[in-house]
Amino acid sequence: MIRDVLPDDVVAVTFDEVGLSDADALAALHPVGADQIGGAVESRRIEFAAARACAREAMHRLGLPAAPVVRGGRGMPVWPAGVVGTLTHTDGLRAAALARADAVRSLGVDVEPHGPLPEGVLDAVALPEESAWVRAALGEEPDVRWDRVLFTAKEATYKAWFPLTRRWLGFADARITLVPTRVAGGAAEGELRSRILIDPHAVDGGPDLLDLRGRWAVRDGYVVSAIVLRPARVDSVEP
């Protein structure tokens, strides 16, 4: 499912592909990562370790040596030189998506269960026009949890934004537009646009982050949103 919203030069790996138990993943953690997560509850330590096991496998598939992925500012992963990536984990799914830095500038993927957001969360994370669109869409296509799709798009936006700016991006700081291209029962897919509403300056020397484009999908009980940003003068590689 994650691969469906990513171009071919981005490698996505889920934990069930890695062939490790939770205990094996914890044992394989780099000592720095193990220290960073050592005080967390067991479920959080397993999520941390499993996502990094996925990242190591993705590095292997990219033809790169495995390297530790430690936790940096605001909990964002710190990738080895030449690599960009993103981690995601939710109930029943842990995954990493990686690419070579000469082809991808930044990458954000978020996966959530396909279910309604808790009461009050939509209005907390959405702009008024976004909330209105979601409620109208739910009235027309109630089998798709458009509130959850919006939430994953916000999260993917932040994951792509932060490595290039090192600045916080609040839920109200990006306006999401969701464009469905296929809706069939509880499955759906489409395009997304994140319009940045605050200072878009990036610190990596690249263009300002005015509009972030990506894709989303709903299937197999999950919602996934992905944003892939290209360096200047690098053409997109279509899925």
C-alpha positions as CSV (number, residue, x, y, z in Angstrom):
1,M,0.0,0.0,0.0
2,I,2.8,2.5,0.9
3,R,4.5,1.8,-2.4
4,D,1.4,2.7,-4.3
5,V,1.8,6.4,-3.3
6,L,5.6,6.6,-3.9
7,P,7.6,6.9,-7.0
8,D,9.8,4.0,-8.1
9,D,13.1,5.5,-6.8
10,V,11.8,5.6,-3.2
11,V,12.2,2.3,-1.4
12,A,9.5,1.4,1.2
13,V,9.9,-1.5,3.6
14,T,7.4,-2.8,6.2
15,F,8.5,-4.7,9.3
16,D,6.8,-7.9,8.2
17,E,9.2,-8.0,5.2
18,V,12.3,-7.8,7.4
19,G,12.0,-11.3,9.0
20,L,12.9,-10.2,12.6
21,S,11.0,-10.6,15.8
22,D,10.5,-7.6,18.1
23,A,13.2,-8.9,20.4
24,D,15.6,-9.3,17.4
25,A,14.9,-5.7,16.3
26,L,15.6,-4.4,19.8
27,A,18.8,-6.4,20.0
28,A,19.9,-5.0,16.6
29,L,19.6,-1.3,17.7
30,H,22.7,0.8,17.5
31,P,23.9,1.6,21.1
32,V,23.2,5.4,20.6
33,G,19.6,4.6,19.6
34,A,19.2,2.1,22.4
35,D,20.3,4.8,24.9
36,Q,18.0,7.4,23.4
37,I,14.9,5.1,23.8
38,G,16.0,3.2,26.9
39,G,13.7,5.0,29.3
40,A,10.5,4.5,27.1
41,V,7.8,2.0,27.7
42,E,8.3,-1.4,25.9
43,S,5.8,-0.7,23.1
44,R,7.6,2.6,22.2
45,R,11.0,0.9,22.2
46,I,9.7,-1.8,19.9
47,E,8.2,0.7,17.5
48,F,11.5,2.6,17.5
49,A,13.6,-0.5,16.8
50,A,11.2,-2.0,14.2
51,A,11.1,1.2,12.2
52,R,14.9,1.3,12.2
53,A,15.2,-2.3,11.1
54,C,13.0,-1.3,8.1
55,A,15.4,1.6,7.4
56,R,18.4,-0.7,7.4
57,E,16.7,-3.1,5.0
58,A,15.8,-0.1,2.8
59,M,19.4,1.0,2.8
60,H,20.4,-2.5,1.6
61,R,17.9,-2.3,-1.2
62,L,19.3,1.0,-2.3
63,G,22.8,-0.5,-2.4
64,L,24.0,1.5,0.5
65,P,25.8,0.3,3.7
66,A,23.5,0.0,6.8
67,A,24.0,2.9,9.2
68,P,22.4,3.9,12.5
69,V,19.4,6.2,12.4
70,V,19.4,8.1,15.7
71,R,16.8,10.5,17.0
72,G,17.4,14.2,16.4
73,G,15.5,17.5,17.1
74,R,11.8,17.1,17.8
75,G,12.3,13.4,17.5
76,M,12.9,13.4,13.8
77,P,15.3,10.7,12.5
78,V,18.9,11.7,11.5
79,W,19.8,10.0,8.3
80,P,23.3,9.1,7.2
81,A,25.0,11.2,4.5
82,G,23.5,10.7,1.0
83,V,20.1,9.4,2.3
84,V,16.8,10.9,3.0
85,G,13.9,9.1,4.5
86,T,10.9,8.9,6.8
87,L,9.6,6.5,9.4
88,T,6.0,5.7,10.3
89,H,4.4,3.3,12.8
90,T,0.9,2.7,13.9
91,D,-1.2,-0.3,15.2
92,G,-0.1,-3.3,13.2
93,L,2.2,-1.5,10.8
94,R,5.8,-0.2,11.0
95,A,7.6,1.0,8.0
96,A,10.4,3.1,6.5
97,A,10.7,4.8,3.1
98,L,14.2,5.9,1.9
99,A,15.8,7.4,-1.2
100,R,19.1,8.7,-2.4
101,A,19.6,12.4,-1.5
102,D,20.7,13.2,-5.1
103,A,17.2,12.2,-6.3
104,V,14.9,13.3,-3.4
105,R,15.2,16.5,-1.4
106,S,12.8,15.4,1.4
107,L,10.3,12.7,2.1
108,G,7.3,12.4,4.4
109,V,5.0,9.4,4.9
110,D,2.4,8.9,7.5
111,V,0.1,5.8,8.0
112,E,-2.9,5.6,10.3
113,P,-5.7,3.1,10.8
114,H,-8.7,3.8,8.6
115,G,-11.1,4.9,11.2
116,P,-12.7,8.2,12.5
117,L,-10.6,10.7,14.4
118,P,-11.5,10.9,18.1
119,E,-14.2,13.4,18.9
120,G,-12.9,17.0,18.7
121,V,-9.7,16.2,16.9
122,L,-10.8,17.3,13.5
123,D,-11.5,20.8,14.6
124,A,-8.2,20.9,16.6
125,V,-6.1,20.0,13.5
126,A,-8.0,21.5,10.6
127,L,-8.6,24.9,9.3
128,P,-12.3,25.9,9.1
129,E,-12.3,25.4,5.3
130,E,-10.7,22.0,5.7
131,S,-13.2,21.0,8.3
132,A,-16.1,22.1,6.1
133,W,-14.7,20.1,3.1
134,V,-14.2,17.0,5.2
135,R,-17.8,17.1,6.6
136,A,-19.2,17.6,3.1
137,A,-17.0,14.7,1.7
138,L,-18.2,12.4,4.6
139,G,-21.7,13.2,3.6
140,E,-21.1,12.1,0.0
141,E,-18.7,9.2,0.6
142,P,-19.2,8.0,4.2
143,D,-17.2,4.8,3.7
144,V,-14.0,6.9,3.4
145,R,-12.7,8.5,6.6
146,W,-11.8,11.9,5.0
147,D,-10.9,13.2,8.5
148,R,-8.2,10.6,8.8
149,V,-7.0,11.2,5.3
150,L,-6.6,14.9,6.1
151,F,-4.7,14.1,9.4
152,T,-2.2,11.9,7.6
153,A,-1.6,14.6,5.0
154,K,-0.9,17.1,7.7
155,E,1.6,14.6,9.4
156,A,3.3,13.8,6.0
157,T,3.6,17.6,5.4
158,Y,5.4,18.1,8.7
159,K,7.8,15.2,8.1
160,A,8.8,16.6,4.7
161,W,9.0,20.2,6.0
162,F,11.1,19.9,9.2
163,P,14.3,18.5,7.8
164,L,14.5,21.4,5.3
165,T,13.6,24.2,7.7
166,R,14.3,23.0,11.2
167,R,11.2,24.9,12.3
168,W,7.9,23.8,13.8
169,L,4.9,23.6,11.5
170,G,1.6,23.6,13.3
171,F,-1.6,22.0,12.0
172,A,-2.9,25.5,11.1
173,D,0.2,26.4,9.2
174,A,-0.5,24.4,6.1
175,R,-3.8,24.2,4.1
176,I,-4.5,20.8,2.7
177,T,-6.3,20.2,-0.6
178,L,-7.3,16.5,-1.2
179,V,-8.2,15.6,-4.8
180,P,-9.8,12.1,-5.1
181,T,-9.0,10.3,-8.3
182,R,-10.7,7.0,-7.4
183,V,-13.3,6.1,-4.8
184,A,-14.7,2.6,-4.7
185,G,-16.5,1.5,-1.5
186,G,-14.0,1.8,1.4
187,A,-11.0,2.1,-0.9
188,A,-9.8,5.4,-2.4
189,E,-6.8,7.2,-3.7
190,G,-5.9,10.7,-4.9
191,E,-3.5,13.6,-4.9
192,L,-2.8,16.1,-2.1
193,R,-1.5,19.6,-2.0
194,S,-0.1,21.4,1.1
195,R,-0.1,25.1,0.8
196,I,2.4,26.5,3.4
197,L,0.9,29.5,5.2
198,I,4.0,30.7,7.2
199,D,7.5,31.7,6.2
200,P,8.5,29.1,3.6
201,H,12.2,29.6,3.7
202,A,14.3,26.4,3.6
203,V,17.8,26.2,5.2
204,D,19.2,23.6,2.7
205,G,19.8,26.1,0.0
206,G,16.9,24.9,-2.1
207,P,13.7,26.7,-3.2
208,D,11.2,28.0,-0.6
209,L,8.6,25.5,0.4
210,L,5.4,27.1,-0.9
211,D,3.5,24.1,-2.2
212,L,4.2,20.5,-1.2
213,R,2.6,17.9,-3.5
214,G,1.9,14.2,-2.9
215,R,-0.5,11.3,-3.0
216,W,-2.8,9.5,-0.5
217,A,-4.6,6.1,-0.5
218,V,-7.1,4.2,1.6
219,R,-7.0,0.4,1.5
220,D,-6.4,-2.7,3.6
221,G,-7.7,-0.9,6.7
222,Y,-5.1,1.9,6.6
223,V,-4.7,5.5,5.3
224,V,-1.4,6.6,3.9
225,S,-0.2,10.0,2.7
226,A,3.2,10.7,1.1
227,I,5.0,13.8,0.0
228,V,8.2,13.5,-2.1
229,L,10.1,16.7,-2.8
230,R,12.7,16.8,-5.5
231,P,16.0,18.8,-5.6
232,A,16.0,21.6,-8.1
233,R,16.5,20.4,-11.7
234,V,15.7,16.8,-10.9
235,D,12.7,15.5,-12.8
236,S,10.0,13.4,-11.0
237,V,10.0,9.7,-11.4
238,E,6.4,8.5,-11.7
239,P,5.2,5.4,-9.7
